[in-house]
């Protein structure tokens, strides 16, 4: 019960955050010098036809009333129709969101593996001559943004070596299976290893570019946590019992040092999900980033609103899951 209560308190915070974000998003887009009514009709439409479209879209009403109408539709799962693509926005989100989540999850896997391995290596090199070299290496990795890694990988592995594909989500000759929208999972469900291999090949470069950019903070936090943990009494007692250094590290120290690292990885996953926009554009990856860029280019307000709100919902959901895991792993927080 204390765990459920603590989780409930954290979930209640999500509702006002979503309300504030939706209001700010709606208001900011409405003050832009763009007329959605004029963009929703043919170029040769008359002023009278534009006015009719404006009334049908509710744009002639006060801004608070417009927000109430829009929010009512959103709560029913209706984000309207794309002005540019002439398709329901929910369909566009349903097609692009799984692709971005899949890319972010694979990138987080890369970042987690590199971060944990690098953190353990940094800790093992403490008080040694190579420690300064390793610290400099992590600083160098942190200074290179994900889009530069993306461009570098395209040049090396796509152009020079021609070893990996770097455009799209799958080989154009293959037909995309539509089951859940998550391509790797759908390939397994329909029993198509060729689609699975092609999807993984197309995902290696963008996922690695994102993962390398987000791995260094994980390395540093894990190293700092391990250094703090090694000053605890139970580590000293474990050593006095004659346990090997590897067992002290893996069985005792790492379990407690992983808590701050887990929190950081959750926060990183939220930033990674939002930071995938440029990488998706560079690799022509059909995810939320490409959808947002296309919507901004065409001033497609319904799509911009839906994508912005979806990003907020996904990041809040990720943070809620991380908070829940943290409460499960650290019972002392449940009483707060």
NULORO-124742 format. One record per residue (C-alpha): x, y, z; residue in three letters. Coordinates in nm, 3 decimals. Layout:
<sites>
> u, v, w, residu
> X, Y, Z, ALA $
...
</sites>
This chain:
<sites>
> u, v, w, residu
> 0.000, 0.000, 0.000, UNK $
> 0.275, 0.258, 0.072, UNK $
> 0.417, 0.184, -0.273, UNK $
> 0.080, 0.237, -0.443, UNK $
> 0.025, 0.558, -0.248, UNK $
> 0.363, 0.696, -0.347, UNK $
> 0.304, 0.604, -0.711, UNK $
> -0.040, 0.763, -0.699, UNK $
> 0.102, 1.091, -0.569, UNK $
> 0.353, 1.102, -0.852, UNK $
> 0.093, 1.020, -1.117, UNK $
> -0.134, 1.299, -0.992, UNK $
> 0.136, 1.550, -1.079, UNK $
> 0.114, 1.443, -1.445, UNK $
> -0.238, 1.585, -1.494, UNK $
> -0.163, 1.953, -1.419, UNK $
> 0.162, 1.932, -1.616, UNK $
> -0.025, 1.808, -1.923, UNK $
> -0.289, 2.079, -1.878, UNK $
> -0.029, 2.357, -1.861, UNK $
> 0.168, 2.221, -2.157, UNK $
> -0.145, 2.189, -2.370, UNK $
> -0.249, 2.548, -2.291, UNK $
> 0.096, 2.688, -2.365, UNK $
> 0.122, 2.487, -2.686, UNK $
> -0.222, 2.587, -2.808, UNK $
> -0.174, 2.956, -2.724, UNK $
> 0.176, 2.979, -2.874, UNK $
> 0.063, 2.832, -3.205, UNK $
> -0.245, 3.053, -3.222, UNK $
> -0.044, 3.375, -3.202, UNK $
> 0.173, 3.279, -3.499, UNK $
> 0.113, 3.478, -3.820, UNK $
> -0.050, 3.178, -3.990, UNK $
> -0.412, 3.142, -4.101, UNK $
> -0.512, 2.773, -4.077, UNK $
> -0.843, 2.849, -4.247, UNK $
> -0.673, 2.995, -4.556, UNK $
> -0.437, 2.697, -4.570, UNK $
> -0.719, 2.445, -4.546, UNK $
> -0.892, 2.563, -4.866, UNK $
> -0.766, 2.560, -5.227, UNK $
> -0.532, 2.845, -5.332, UNK $
> -0.802, 2.998, -5.555, UNK $
> -1.063, 3.013, -5.275, UNK $
> -1.247, 3.338, -5.223, UNK $
> -1.254, 3.540, -4.902, UNK $
> -1.608, 3.422, -4.839, UNK $
> -1.500, 3.059, -4.864, UNK $
> -1.210, 3.127, -4.626, UNK $
> -1.452, 3.283, -4.377, UNK $
> -1.679, 2.980, -4.401, UNK $
> -1.381, 2.753, -4.332, UNK $
> -1.280, 2.975, -4.038, UNK $
> -1.626, 2.943, -3.883, UNK $
> -1.629, 2.567, -3.939, UNK $
> -1.291, 2.538, -3.765, UNK $
> -1.410, 2.759, -3.478, UNK $
> -1.136, 3.017, -3.540, UNK $
> -1.386, 3.304, -3.518, UNK $
> -1.447, 3.232, -3.148, UNK $
> -1.251, 3.364, -2.847, UNK $
> -0.922, 3.188, -2.775, UNK $
> -1.038, 3.024, -2.446, UNK $
> -1.341, 2.881, -2.624, UNK $
> -1.121, 2.756, -2.908, UNK $
> -0.899, 2.583, -2.653, UNK $
> -1.198, 2.421, -2.484, UNK $
> -1.326, 2.287, -2.817, UNK $
> -0.981, 2.157, -2.913, UNK $
> -0.928, 1.997, -2.571, UNK $
> -1.265, 1.826, -2.590, UNK $
> -1.172, 1.671, -2.923, UNK $
> -0.828, 1.568, -2.792, UNK $
> -0.982, 1.392, -2.492, UNK $
> -1.190, 1.190, -2.739, UNK $
> -0.876, 1.100, -2.933, UNK $
> -0.947, 1.340, -3.221, UNK $
> -0.657, 1.570, -3.313, UNK $
> -0.822, 1.691, -3.632, UNK $
> -0.694, 1.659, -3.989, UNK $
> -0.358, 1.752, -4.129, UNK $
> -0.385, 2.072, -4.333, UNK $
> -0.101, 1.966, -4.562, UNK $
> -0.145, 1.588, -4.591, UNK $
> -0.528, 1.586, -4.568, UNK $
> -0.523, 1.286, -4.334, UNK $
> -0.638, 1.238, -3.975, UNK $
> -0.360, 1.341, -3.740, UNK $
> -0.414, 1.035, -3.521, UNK $
> -0.321, 0.815, -3.818, UNK $
> 0.001, 1.010, -3.875, UNK $
> 0.093, 0.986, -3.506, UNK $
> 0.008, 0.616, -3.501, UNK $
> 0.244, 0.553, -3.793, UNK $
> 0.539, 0.762, -3.674, UNK $
> 0.531, 0.721, -3.294, UNK $
> 0.622, 0.348, -3.287, UNK $
> 0.917, 0.417, -3.517, UNK $
> 1.057, 0.685, -3.286, UNK $
> 0.998, 0.478, -2.971, UNK $
> 1.173, 0.183, -3.134, UNK $
> 1.469, 0.398, -3.237, UNK $
> 1.492, 0.561, -2.893, UNK $
> 1.474, 0.223, -2.718, UNK $
> 1.756, 0.080, -2.931, UNK $
> 1.960, 0.397, -2.878, UNK $
> 1.901, 0.375, -2.502, UNK $
> 2.019, 0.014, -2.511, UNK $
> 2.340, 0.127, -2.682, UNK $
> 2.381, 0.414, -2.435, UNK $
> 2.315, 0.184, -2.139, UNK $
> 2.565, -0.081, -2.247, UNK $
> 2.835, 0.175, -2.329, UNK $
> 2.758, 0.378, -2.017, UNK $
> 2.768, 0.085, -1.776, UNK $
> 3.079, -0.066, -1.933, UNK $
> 3.249, 0.274, -1.946, UNK $
> 3.152, 0.353, -1.588, UNK $
> 3.297, 0.027, -1.462, UNK $
> 3.614, 0.092, -1.665, UNK $
> 3.649, 0.443, -1.521, UNK $
> 3.605, 0.304, -1.172, UNK $
> 3.863, 0.031, -1.234, UNK $
> 4.115, 0.292, -1.356, UNK $
> 4.081, 0.510, -1.045, UNK $
> 4.410, 0.628, -0.895, UNK $
> 4.597, 0.501, -1.200, UNK $
> 4.790, 0.678, -1.473, UNK $
> 4.523, 0.599, -1.735, UNK $
> 4.249, 0.765, -1.530, UNK $
> 4.324, 1.109, -1.678, UNK $
> 4.318, 0.966, -2.030, UNK $
> 3.981, 0.801, -1.967, UNK $
> 3.839, 1.122, -1.818, UNK $
> 3.955, 1.315, -2.123, UNK $
> 3.793, 1.056, -2.348, UNK $
> 3.454, 1.092, -2.179, UNK $
> 3.481, 1.471, -2.200, UNK $
> 3.552, 1.442, -2.572, UNK $
> 3.251, 1.214, -2.622, UNK $
> 3.027, 1.456, -2.431, UNK $
> 3.138, 1.748, -2.649, UNK $
> 3.022, 1.586, -2.974, UNK $
> 2.645, 1.618, -3.033, UNK $
> 2.438, 1.337, -3.176, UNK $
> 2.388, 1.496, -3.517, UNK $
> 2.766, 1.516, -3.572, UNK $
> 2.796, 1.147, -3.489, UNK $
> 2.513, 1.084, -3.736, UNK $
> 2.691, 1.272, -4.015, UNK $
> 3.023, 1.105, -3.933, UNK $
> 2.869, 0.756, -3.945, UNK $
> 2.703, 0.829, -4.279, UNK $
> 3.033, 0.945, -4.426, UNK $
> 3.237, 0.653, -4.291, UNK $
> 3.001, 0.353, -4.296, UNK $
> 2.758, 0.467, -4.562, UNK $
> 2.970, 0.651, -4.820, UNK $
> 3.331, 0.537, -4.776, UNK $
> 3.283, 0.175, -4.671, UNK $
> 2.928, 0.133, -4.808, UNK $
> 2.875, -0.117, -4.527, UNK $
> 2.544, 0.003, -4.382, UNK $
> 2.225, 0.160, -4.521, UNK $
> 2.160, 0.513, -4.398, UNK $
> 1.820, 0.616, -4.533, UNK $
> 1.474, 0.501, -4.435, UNK $
> 1.355, 0.235, -4.196, UNK $
> 1.363, -0.073, -4.417, UNK $
> 1.476, -0.183, -4.763, UNK $
> 1.232, -0.034, -5.018, UNK $
> 1.197, -0.374, -5.187, UNK $
> 1.045, -0.523, -4.871, UNK $
> 0.683, -0.473, -4.776, UNK $
> 0.630, -0.317, -4.434, UNK $
> 0.424, -0.547, -4.206, UNK $
> 0.147, -0.361, -4.025, UNK $
> 0.065, -0.535, -3.697, UNK $
> 0.171, -0.322, -3.401, UNK $
> 0.371, -0.053, -3.582, UNK $
> 0.691, -0.162, -3.406, UNK $
> 0.888, -0.299, -3.700, UNK $
> 1.122, -0.530, -3.508, UNK $
> 0.832, -0.685, -3.320, UNK $
> 0.615, -0.712, -3.632, UNK $
> 0.894, -0.890, -3.820, UNK $
> 0.904, -1.152, -3.544, UNK $
> 0.525, -1.184, -3.532, UNK $
> 0.490, -1.243, -3.907, UNK $
> 0.797, -1.468, -3.919, UNK $
> 1.003, -1.254, -4.157, UNK $
> 1.373, -1.269, -4.062, UNK $
> 1.464, -1.076, -4.378, UNK $
> 1.257, -0.780, -4.258, UNK $
> 1.412, -0.808, -3.910, UNK $
> 1.765, -0.804, -4.051, UNK $
> 1.688, -0.512, -4.281, UNK $
> 1.527, -0.311, -4.000, UNK $
> 1.825, -0.373, -3.770, UNK $
> 2.070, -0.274, -4.044, UNK $
> 1.883, 0.053, -4.102, UNK $
> 1.868, 0.121, -3.728, UNK $
> 2.233, 0.056, -3.641, UNK $
> 2.373, 0.393, -3.748, UNK $
> 2.103, 0.628, -3.607, UNK $
> 2.072, 0.429, -3.282, UNK $
> 2.449, 0.423, -3.234, UNK $
> 2.478, 0.796, -3.308, UNK $
> 2.217, 0.871, -3.041, UNK $
> 2.354, 0.615, -2.796, UNK $
> 2.715, 0.735, -2.808, UNK $
> 2.605, 1.093, -2.748, UNK $
> 2.408, 0.999, -2.436, UNK $
> 2.647, 0.739, -2.290, UNK $
> 2.916, 0.962, -2.125, UNK $
> 2.691, 1.107, -1.850, UNK $
> 2.592, 0.751, -1.754, UNK $
> 2.959, 0.657, -1.730, UNK $
> 3.039, 0.947, -1.501, UNK $
> 2.738, 0.906, -1.274, UNK $
> 2.803, 0.533, -1.230, UNK $
> 3.169, 0.598, -1.149, UNK $
> 3.081, 0.869, -0.894, UNK $
> 2.815, 0.646, -0.735, UNK $
> 3.058, 0.358, -0.703, UNK $
> 3.317, 0.585, -0.540, UNK $
> 3.056, 0.696, -0.285, UNK $
> 2.936, 0.343, -0.218, UNK $
> 3.289, 0.215, -0.156, UNK $
> 3.309, 0.437, 0.153, UNK $
> 3.011, 0.261, 0.313, UNK $
> 3.055, 0.024, 0.607, UNK $
> 2.899, -0.278, 0.439, UNK $
> 3.164, -0.264, 0.165, UNK $
> 3.436, -0.265, 0.431, UNK $
> 3.268, -0.561, 0.602, UNK $
> 3.244, -0.749, 0.273, UNK $
> 3.615, -0.701, 0.219, UNK $
> 3.694, -0.817, 0.571, UNK $
> 3.499, -1.136, 0.507, UNK $
> 3.746, -1.214, 0.233, UNK $
> 3.517, -1.164, -0.067, UNK $
> 3.691, -1.116, -0.397, UNK $
> 3.705, -0.761, -0.542, UNK $
> 3.485, -0.867, -0.834, UNK $
> 3.217, -1.007, -0.602, UNK $
> 3.227, -0.698, -0.380, UNK $
> 3.179, -0.481, -0.687, UNK $
> 2.912, -0.679, -0.869, UNK $
> 2.717, -0.832, -0.579, UNK $
> 2.724, -0.544, -0.330, UNK $
> 2.844, -0.208, -0.462, UNK $
> 2.691, -0.209, -0.810, UNK $
> 2.339, -0.289, -0.686, UNK $
> 2.328, 0.029, -0.474, UNK $
> 2.528, 0.246, -0.712, UNK $
> 2.285, 0.158, -0.991, UNK $
> 1.999, 0.359, -0.837, UNK $
> 2.126, 0.707, -0.934, UNK $
> 2.234, 0.564, -1.267, UNK $
> 1.884, 0.426, -1.329, UNK $
> 1.732, 0.766, -1.258, UNK $
> 1.973, 0.934, -1.497, UNK $
> 1.899, 0.676, -1.768, UNK $
> 1.529, 0.747, -1.732, UNK $
> 1.588, 1.120, -1.769, UNK $
> 1.827, 1.053, -2.057, UNK $
> 1.565, 0.840, -2.231, UNK $
> 1.324, 1.133, -2.221, UNK $
> 1.584, 1.369, -2.365, UNK $
> 1.688, 1.105, -2.617, UNK $
> 1.329, 1.065, -2.735, UNK $
> 1.307, 1.438, -2.798, UNK $
> 1.662, 1.467, -2.928, UNK $
> 1.604, 1.212, -3.203, UNK $
> 1.450, 1.481, -3.426, UNK $
> 1.769, 1.586, -3.606, UNK $
> 1.896, 1.230, -3.635, UNK $
> 1.566, 1.121, -3.791, UNK $
> 1.589, 1.402, -4.045, UNK $
> 1.952, 1.319, -4.130, UNK $
> 1.873, 0.950, -4.185, UNK $
> 1.530, 1.013, -4.348, UNK $
> 1.387, 0.797, -4.070, UNK $
> 1.003, 0.809, -4.079, UNK $
> 0.943, 0.896, -3.715, UNK $
> 0.800, 1.179, -3.508, UNK $
> 1.098, 1.403, -3.580, UNK $
> 1.046, 1.394, -3.954, UNK $
> 0.673, 1.441, -3.906, UNK $
> 0.734, 1.750, -3.690, UNK $
> 0.984, 1.904, -3.932, UNK $
> 0.745, 1.852, -4.223, UNK $
> 0.459, 2.003, -4.022, UNK $
> 0.665, 2.309, -3.924, UNK $
> 0.778, 2.357, -4.284, UNK $
> 0.415, 2.358, -4.401, UNK $
> 0.272, 2.540, -4.094, UNK $
> 0.049, 2.239, -4.029, UNK $
> -0.085, 2.348, -3.689, UNK $
> -0.296, 2.039, -3.606, UNK $
> 0.007, 1.813, -3.658, UNK $
> 0.241, 2.044, -3.464, UNK $
> -0.002, 2.051, -3.170, UNK $
> -0.046, 1.675, -3.171, UNK $
> 0.325, 1.597, -3.201, UNK $
> 0.417, 1.846, -2.926, UNK $
> 0.157, 1.702, -2.690, UNK $
> 0.259, 1.345, -2.776, UNK $
> 0.622, 1.422, -2.694, UNK $
> 0.511, 1.557, -2.356, UNK $
> 0.294, 1.252, -2.280, UNK $
> 0.569, 1.006, -2.372, UNK $
> 0.835, 1.186, -2.166, UNK $
> 0.602, 1.204, -1.864, UNK $
> 0.518, 0.835, -1.904, UNK $
> 0.889, 0.747, -1.914, UNK $
> 0.957, 0.953, -1.603, UNK $
> 0.663, 0.791, -1.423, UNK $
> 0.794, 0.443, -1.503, UNK $
> 1.141, 0.539, -1.379, UNK $
> 0.993, 0.683, -1.059, UNK $
> 0.805, 0.358, -1.006, UNK $
> 1.117, 0.148, -1.056, UNK $
> 1.310, 0.374, -0.822, UNK $
> 1.044, 0.333, -0.553, UNK $
> 1.052, -0.044, -0.594, UNK $
> 1.431, -0.057, -0.569, UNK $
> 1.459, 0.198, -0.287, UNK $
> 1.189, 0.137, -0.022, UNK $
> 1.310, 0.432, 0.188, UNK $
> 1.148, 0.671, -0.057, UNK $
> 0.799, 0.524, -0.016, UNK $
> 0.741, 0.697, 0.317, UNK $
> 0.815, 1.044, 0.175, UNK $
</sites>
